[in-house]
Amino acid sequence: MHTLRAICSRKHILYTLYATLFLLPLDPYFFYITLIPAVFLWGLNRWKVGDVSLSLPPWWGLPLGFLLCAAASAFVSHDTAFSLANWAFQPLLYGVLYVLIYSTISTTAEKEKALYAFLAGAICVAAYGFFQYANVAHMAADMEAQSWVDPERFPLLRRRMYSTLENPNLLGAYLLMMISILTAFFLREGEKRRKYAFAAILVVLLLCLALTYCRGAWVSLAAIVLGLTLFYDKRFGFLFLLVPVVLAVYHGQIAERFLSLFSGEDTSVGLRFALWESTRAMIEEHPLLGIGWGTYFLAYPEYNFFIQDENVLIFHAHNMYLNMLAEVGIPGGLCFLATFFAQGVLCWRIYKKGNDTFLKSMGLGGLLMVMAMAVISVGDHVLFARSISFCFWSLCALCVSCYRVTRD
């Protein structure tokens, strides 16, 4: 019994959780090596030892409703076995990790260690991104193979940073999450050395964000500034005045890429409108259970109104809101969206009611993150990627776990 208690001790559970949080952005599969043991050790401790508790987050019925609807949708999908397997290894595990973090990482010191694990992962992502960006020939080949840029519209754009996230848009979404959290702690940090360190890392992450050339991420960065203006200091609103000045003075690829959002000449913008029209048709024809969780790519050929090449696979709608309603039906989609925005509401309450710097930083950072992800998800479905979803829901769990302290 003593050996069993030592193996599944709370300390070992925390170590496996910290390792998981570090590995999440580094590889889309590798983190399962530590996540599965963390779940197993927690279950064993709960069953045999009882050192850990099970705590459910506020409004837990919303994600439960989504999970049940997503599971039910698998039985009307084009491939039930695939849909159920995808459901088990993605949204179900998102929920398991969320509850694990919410229940286990309880003290401020433990939360700080979890944040440092995330920060260490972000530093590795940035370092590899710059190493990768320096290899011009390899990156140009990737750009051509993956069709990440319309070459006729942007003939001079030969590189887009994507690092370990496999796609520039996904890297942009990940960087937005880390920038949101880090900005909140930088603003409220009182110790000079840590503040300087946070500032340096923040500058690096912002540079990485610029080099993704992800227009959705750039617009979402404005959502972070808007959040800071509304909830922290109205003077941040003056940053918006810099945008026209920079665009007037600087005429490089970043400015060209940003302005293309409003020109209507980029094929990727037209593609999105076509996909949204197809997705709207899916929702109209399958309002209750949808087309099946994770099987958008199987259903899309029946609604292909735009792409003539049958060999092209479209995995999602490039819009989180429409995609969720299409895959799991309107009831399940609304449960998901309510769960998503509930994270922002809870973080706002933590920020308003928190009685110390750490709580207020967690609340503000979580709120900014939800705002940024809400905006980028209009033009893309970044939560489709497991690494992004695991990072997002893990950070939400870490932030929302502070809600118990504010209620006490």
C-alpha positions as CSV (number, residue, x, y, z in Angstrom):
1,M,0.0,0.0,0.0
2,H,2.9,2.3,0.8
3,T,4.4,1.6,-2.7
4,L,1.1,2.3,-4.4
5,R,0.7,5.5,-2.4
6,A,4.2,6.6,-3.5
7,I,3.6,5.8,-7.2
8,C,0.3,7.6,-7.5
9,S,1.1,10.4,-5.1
10,R,-0.3,13.9,-5.7
11,K,3.3,15.1,-6.4
12,H,3.7,12.6,-9.3
13,I,0.3,13.6,-10.7
14,L,1.4,17.2,-10.7
15,Y,4.7,16.4,-12.4
16,T,3.0,14.5,-15.2
17,L,0.5,17.4,-15.6
18,Y,3.4,20.0,-15.8
19,A,5.2,17.8,-18.4
20,T,1.9,17.6,-20.4
21,L,1.5,21.4,-20.4
22,F,5.1,21.9,-21.5
23,L,4.7,19.3,-24.4
24,L,1.2,20.5,-25.6
25,P,2.5,22.9,-28.3
26,L,5.6,20.9,-29.3
27,D,3.9,18.0,-31.0
28,P,0.3,17.0,-31.8
29,Y,0.8,13.5,-30.3
30,F,3.8,13.4,-28.1
31,F,2.0,14.9,-25.1
32,Y,-0.2,11.8,-24.8
33,I,2.9,10.1,-23.3
34,T,2.5,12.1,-20.2
35,L,-1.3,12.9,-20.4
36,I,-2.4,9.3,-20.2
37,P,-0.2,8.5,-17.2
38,A,-1.5,11.6,-15.5
39,V,-5.1,10.5,-15.9
40,F,-4.2,6.9,-14.8
41,L,-2.4,8.1,-11.7
42,W,-5.2,10.5,-10.8
43,G,-7.8,7.7,-11.1
44,L,-5.7,5.3,-9.1
45,N,-5.1,7.8,-6.4
46,R,-8.8,8.7,-6.3
47,W,-9.7,5.0,-6.1
48,K,-7.1,3.6,-3.7
49,V,-5.6,6.5,-1.8
50,G,-8.0,9.5,-1.8
51,D,-5.4,12.3,-1.7
52,V,-7.0,14.0,-4.7
53,S,-10.5,15.4,-5.1
54,L,-12.9,15.7,-7.9
55,S,-14.1,19.2,-8.4
56,L,-16.4,20.3,-11.3
57,P,-16.2,23.8,-12.7
58,P,-19.1,26.2,-12.7
59,W,-21.8,25.6,-15.3
60,W,-20.4,22.1,-16.0
61,G,-23.7,21.1,-17.5
62,L,-22.9,23.1,-20.6
63,P,-19.8,21.1,-21.7
64,L,-21.5,17.9,-20.6
65,G,-24.4,18.7,-23.0
66,F,-21.9,19.4,-25.8
67,L,-20.1,16.1,-25.2
68,L,-23.3,14.1,-25.2
69,C,-24.5,15.8,-28.4
70,A,-21.1,15.3,-30.1
71,A,-21.2,11.6,-29.1
72,A,-24.7,11.2,-30.4
73,S,-23.8,12.9,-33.7
74,A,-21.3,10.2,-34.4
75,F,-24.2,7.8,-35.1
76,V,-25.5,9.8,-38.0
77,S,-22.1,10.6,-39.5
78,H,-20.5,9.1,-42.6
79,D,-18.1,7.1,-40.5
80,T,-19.4,6.3,-36.9
81,A,-16.2,4.5,-35.8
82,F,-13.9,7.3,-36.8
83,S,-16.2,9.9,-35.3
84,L,-16.4,8.1,-32.0
85,A,-12.6,7.6,-31.9
86,N,-12.0,11.2,-32.7
87,W,-14.5,12.2,-30.0
88,A,-12.8,10.1,-27.4
89,F,-9.3,11.3,-28.1
90,Q,-10.1,15.0,-28.6
91,P,-13.2,16.6,-26.9
92,L,-13.5,13.9,-24.2
93,L,-9.9,14.2,-23.3
94,Y,-10.1,18.0,-23.4
95,G,-12.8,17.7,-20.7
96,V,-10.8,15.2,-18.8
97,L,-7.6,17.4,-18.8
98,Y,-9.7,20.4,-17.9
99,V,-11.2,18.7,-14.8
100,L,-7.8,17.3,-13.9
101,I,-6.2,20.7,-13.9
102,Y,-9.2,22.3,-12.2
103,S,-9.3,19.7,-9.4
104,T,-5.5,19.1,-8.8
105,I,-3.6,22.3,-9.4
106,S,-5.0,24.3,-6.5
107,T,-2.4,26.4,-4.8
108,T,-0.9,29.6,-6.2
109,A,2.6,28.0,-6.2
110,E,1.3,25.1,-8.2
111,K,-0.5,27.4,-10.7
112,E,2.7,29.4,-11.1
113,K,4.6,26.2,-11.9
114,A,2.0,25.3,-14.5
115,L,2.3,28.7,-16.1
116,Y,6.1,28.4,-16.2
117,A,5.6,25.0,-17.9
118,F,3.5,26.8,-20.5
119,L,6.1,29.6,-20.8
120,A,9.0,27.1,-21.3
121,G,7.0,25.5,-24.1
122,A,6.4,28.9,-25.7
123,I,10.1,29.7,-25.6
124,C,10.9,26.4,-27.3
125,V,8.2,27.1,-30.0
126,A,9.7,30.5,-30.6
127,A,13.3,29.3,-30.7
128,Y,12.4,26.5,-33.2
129,G,10.4,29.0,-35.2
130,F,13.3,31.3,-35.7
131,F,15.6,28.4,-36.6
132,Q,13.1,27.2,-39.1
133,Y,12.5,30.7,-40.5
134,A,16.3,31.1,-41.2
135,N,16.1,28.2,-43.7
136,V,14.8,30.1,-46.6
137,A,14.9,27.4,-49.2
138,H,13.1,24.8,-47.0
139,M,10.4,27.3,-46.0
140,A,9.8,28.4,-49.5
141,A,9.3,24.7,-50.5
142,D,6.8,24.3,-47.6
143,M,4.9,27.4,-48.7
144,E,4.5,26.1,-52.2
145,A,3.6,22.5,-51.1
146,Q,1.0,23.7,-48.5
147,S,-0.5,26.5,-50.6
148,W,-0.4,28.9,-47.6
149,V,-0.2,32.0,-49.8
150,D,-1.8,33.0,-53.1
151,P,1.5,33.4,-55.2
152,E,-0.2,35.7,-57.7
153,R,-1.4,38.0,-55.0
154,F,1.8,37.9,-52.9
155,P,4.7,37.1,-55.2
156,L,7.3,38.4,-52.7
157,L,6.0,36.4,-49.7
158,R,8.2,33.3,-49.5
159,R,8.2,32.6,-45.8
160,R,5.7,32.2,-43.0
161,M,6.7,31.0,-39.6
162,Y,4.8,27.9,-38.3
163,S,7.3,26.3,-35.9
164,T,6.0,23.1,-34.2
165,L,2.3,23.9,-34.9
166,E,2.4,22.7,-38.5
167,N,0.6,25.7,-39.9
168,P,1.1,29.5,-39.6
169,N,-2.5,30.2,-38.6
170,L,-2.2,27.6,-35.8
171,L,1.0,29.2,-34.6
172,G,-0.7,32.6,-34.7
173,A,-3.6,31.2,-32.5
174,Y,-1.1,29.7,-30.0
175,L,0.9,32.9,-29.8
176,L,-2.3,34.9,-29.1
177,M,-3.0,32.7,-26.1
178,M,0.4,33.0,-24.7
179,I,0.6,36.8,-25.4
180,S,-2.8,37.3,-23.6
181,I,-1.6,35.5,-20.4
182,L,1.9,37.0,-20.5
183,T,0.6,40.6,-21.1
184,A,-1.6,40.4,-18.0
185,F,1.3,39.2,-15.8
186,F,3.7,41.8,-17.3
187,L,1.4,44.7,-16.6
188,R,0.8,43.7,-13.0
189,E,4.2,42.3,-12.1
190,G,6.0,44.4,-9.4
191,E,9.4,42.6,-9.3
192,K,11.7,44.2,-11.8
193,R,13.7,41.2,-13.0
194,R,10.6,39.2,-13.7
195,K,8.9,42.2,-15.4
196,Y,11.9,42.6,-17.7
197,A,12.0,38.9,-18.5
198,F,8.3,38.9,-19.3
199,A,8.8,42.0,-21.5
200,A,11.6,40.3,-23.4
201,I,9.6,37.1,-24.0
202,L,6.6,39.2,-25.0
203,V,8.6,41.1,-27.6
204,V,9.8,37.7,-29.1
205,L,6.3,36.3,-29.2
206,L,5.0,39.4,-30.9
207,L,7.8,39.2,-33.5
208,C,6.9,35.6,-34.1
209,L,3.2,36.6,-34.5
210,A,4.2,39.2,-37.2
211,L,6.2,36.5,-39.0
212,T,3.3,34.1,-39.3
213,Y,1.7,36.6,-41.7
214,C,-1.6,35.4,-40.3
215,R,-4.1,38.2,-40.9
216,G,-6.7,36.7,-38.6
217,A,-4.1,36.6,-35.7
218,W,-3.2,40.3,-36.4
219,V,-6.8,41.3,-36.2
220,S,-7.3,39.2,-33.0
221,L,-4.3,41.1,-31.5
222,A,-6.5,44.1,-31.8
223,A,-9.1,42.3,-29.7
224,I,-6.5,42.0,-26.9
225,V,-5.8,45.7,-27.1
226,L,-9.5,46.4,-27.0
227,G,-9.8,44.2,-23.9
228,L,-7.0,46.1,-22.2
229,T,-8.7,49.3,-23.1
230,L,-12.0,48.3,-21.7
231,F,-10.9,46.4,-18.7
232,Y,-7.5,47.6,-17.7
233,D,-6.5,51.1,-18.9
234,K,-8.3,53.2,-21.5
235,R,-5.0,54.7,-22.6
236,F,-4.3,51.4,-24.5
237,G,-6.9,52.7,-27.0
238,F,-4.3,55.1,-28.3
239,L,-2.5,52.1,-29.8
240,F,-5.2,51.9,-32.5
241,L,-4.0,55.3,-33.7
242,L,-0.7,53.7,-34.6
243,V,-2.2,51.3,-37.2
244,P,-2.9,53.9,-39.9
245,V,0.4,55.6,-39.3
246,V,2.3,52.3,-39.7
247,L,0.4,51.4,-42.8
248,A,1.0,54.9,-44.3
249,V,4.8,54.7,-43.7
250,Y,5.6,51.0,-44.0
251,H,4.8,49.3,-47.4
252,G,6.4,45.9,-46.9
253,Q,4.8,42.5,-47.0
254,I,3.2,42.8,-43.6
255,A,1.3,45.9,-44.6
256,E,0.4,44.3,-48.0
257,R,-0.8,41.2,-46.3
258,F,-3.0,43.1,-43.9
259,L,-4.5,45.4,-46.4
260,S,-5.4,42.4,-48.6
261,L,-8.2,41.6,-46.1
262,F,-10.1,44.5,-47.5
263,S,-9.3,44.3,-51.2
264,G,-11.4,41.2,-52.1
265,E,-8.6,40.0,-54.4
266,D,-7.2,37.2,-52.3
267,T,-8.6,33.7,-53.2
268,S,-8.5,32.6,-49.6
269,V,-11.1,35.2,-48.6
270,G,-13.4,34.0,-51.5
271,L,-12.9,30.4,-50.4
272,R,-14.0,31.1,-46.9
273,F,-17.3,32.7,-48.1
274,A,-17.9,29.6,-50.3
275,L,-17.2,27.3,-47.4
276,W,-19.6,29.2,-45.1
277,E,-22.3,28.9,-47.7
278,S,-21.8,25.1,-47.9
279,T,-21.7,24.9,-44.1
280,R,-25.0,26.9,-43.8
281,A,-26.6,24.3,-46.0
282,M,-25.3,21.5,-43.8
283,I,-26.9,23.2,-40.7
284,E,-30.2,23.6,-42.5
285,E,-30.3,20.0,-43.5
286,H,-29.0,18.5,-40.2
287,P,-30.2,20.9,-37.5
288,L,-30.6,18.4,-34.6
289,L,-27.5,16.2,-34.6
290,G,-25.4,17.7,-37.4
291,I,-23.3,15.8,-39.9
292,G,-21.2,14.0,-37.2
293,W,-18.4,15.1,-34.9
294,G,-15.1,15.4,-36.8
295,T,-16.5,14.3,-40.1
296,Y,-16.8,17.6,-41.9
297,F,-14.3,16.5,-44.6
298,L,-16.5,13.4,-45.3
299,A,-19.7,15.4,-45.6
300,Y,-18.3,18.4,-47.6
301,P,-18.2,16.8,-51.0
302,E,-22.0,16.7,-51.0
303,Y,-22.0,20.4,-50.4
304,N,-19.1,21.4,-52.6
305,F,-20.3,24.5,-54.4
306,F,-16.9,26.0,-55.1
307,I,-13.9,23.7,-55.4
308,Q,-13.8,21.7,-58.6
309,D,-10.9,19.4,-57.7
310,E,-12.4,16.3,-56.0
311,N,-9.0,15.4,-54.5
312,V,-8.9,18.5,-52.3
313,L,-9.9,17.7,-48.7
314,I,-11.7,20.4,-46.7
315,F,-11.4,19.5,-43.0
316,H,-13.4,22.3,-41.5
317,A,-15.5,25.4,-42.3
318,H,-12.8,28.0,-41.4
319,N,-15.3,29.4,-38.9
320,M,-15.6,27.8,-35.5
321,Y,-19.2,29.0,-34.9
322,L,-20.6,27.5,-38.2
323,N,-18.4,24.4,-37.9
324,M,-19.7,23.5,-34.5
325,L,-23.3,24.0,-35.4
326,A,-22.8,21.9,-38.6
327,E,-21.0,19.0,-37.0
328,V,-22.9,18.4,-33.8
329,G,-26.2,20.2,-34.5
330,I,-27.7,23.4,-33.2
331,P,-28.3,22.2,-29.6
332,G,-24.7,20.8,-29.3
333,G,-23.2,23.7,-31.0
334,L,-24.9,26.2,-28.7
335,C,-23.7,24.2,-25.7
336,F,-20.2,24.4,-27.0
337,L,-20.4,28.2,-27.7
338,A,-21.9,28.8,-24.3
339,T,-19.0,26.8,-22.7
340,F,-16.5,28.8,-24.7
341,F,-17.8,32.2,-23.8
342,A,-18.5,31.1,-20.2
343,Q,-14.7,30.9,-19.8
344,G,-14.5,34.6,-20.5
345,V,-17.3,35.5,-18.2
346,L,-15.7,33.5,-15.3
347,C,-12.3,35.1,-16.0
348,W,-13.9,38.5,-15.9
349,R,-15.4,37.7,-12.5
350,I,-12.1,36.5,-11.2
351,Y,-10.5,39.8,-12.5
352,K,-13.1,41.9,-10.8
353,K,-13.3,40.0,-7.5
354,G,-9.7,38.9,-7.1
355,N,-8.0,40.4,-4.1
356,D,-4.3,39.9,-5.1
357,T,-2.1,40.5,-8.1
358,F,-2.0,36.8,-9.1
359,L,-5.7,36.4,-9.2
360,K,-6.3,39.6,-11.1
361,S,-3.6,38.6,-13.6
362,M,-5.1,35.2,-14.2
363,G,-8.5,36.7,-14.6
364,L,-7.4,39.4,-17.1
365,G,-5.2,37.0,-19.0
366,G,-8.0,34.5,-19.4
367,L,-10.4,37.2,-20.5
368,L,-8.0,38.5,-23.1
369,M,-7.4,35.0,-24.4
370,V,-11.1,34.2,-24.9
371,M,-11.6,37.6,-26.7
372,A,-8.7,36.9,-29.0
373,M,-9.8,33.3,-29.8
374,A,-13.3,34.5,-30.4
375,V,-12.1,36.9,-33.1
376,I,-9.7,34.6,-34.8
377,S,-12.3,31.8,-34.9
378,V,-14.5,33.9,-37.2
379,G,-12.2,33.4,-40.2
380,D,-10.7,30.1,-39.1
381,H,-11.4,27.1,-37.0
382,V,-8.1,26.9,-35.1
383,L,-9.6,24.8,-32.3
384,F,-9.9,22.0,-34.9
385,A,-6.2,21.3,-34.1
386,R,-5.7,19.2,-31.0
387,S,-2.6,21.1,-29.9
388,I,-4.5,24.4,-30.0
389,S,-7.6,23.0,-28.3
390,F,-5.6,21.3,-25.5
391,C,-3.6,24.5,-24.9
392,F,-6.8,26.6,-24.9
393,W,-8.8,24.5,-22.5
394,S,-5.9,23.8,-20.3
395,L,-5.2,27.6,-19.9
396,C,-8.9,28.1,-19.3
397,A,-9.0,25.4,-16.6
398,L,-5.9,27.0,-14.9
399,C,-7.6,30.5,-15.0
400,V,-11.1,29.3,-14.0
401,S,-9.7,27.3,-11.1
402,C,-9.0,30.7,-9.4
403,Y,-12.8,31.2,-9.4
404,R,-13.1,29.0,-6.3
405,V,-10.8,31.4,-4.4
406,T,-12.8,34.4,-5.3
407,R,-16.0,32.7,-4.2
408,D,-14.5,31.8,-0.8
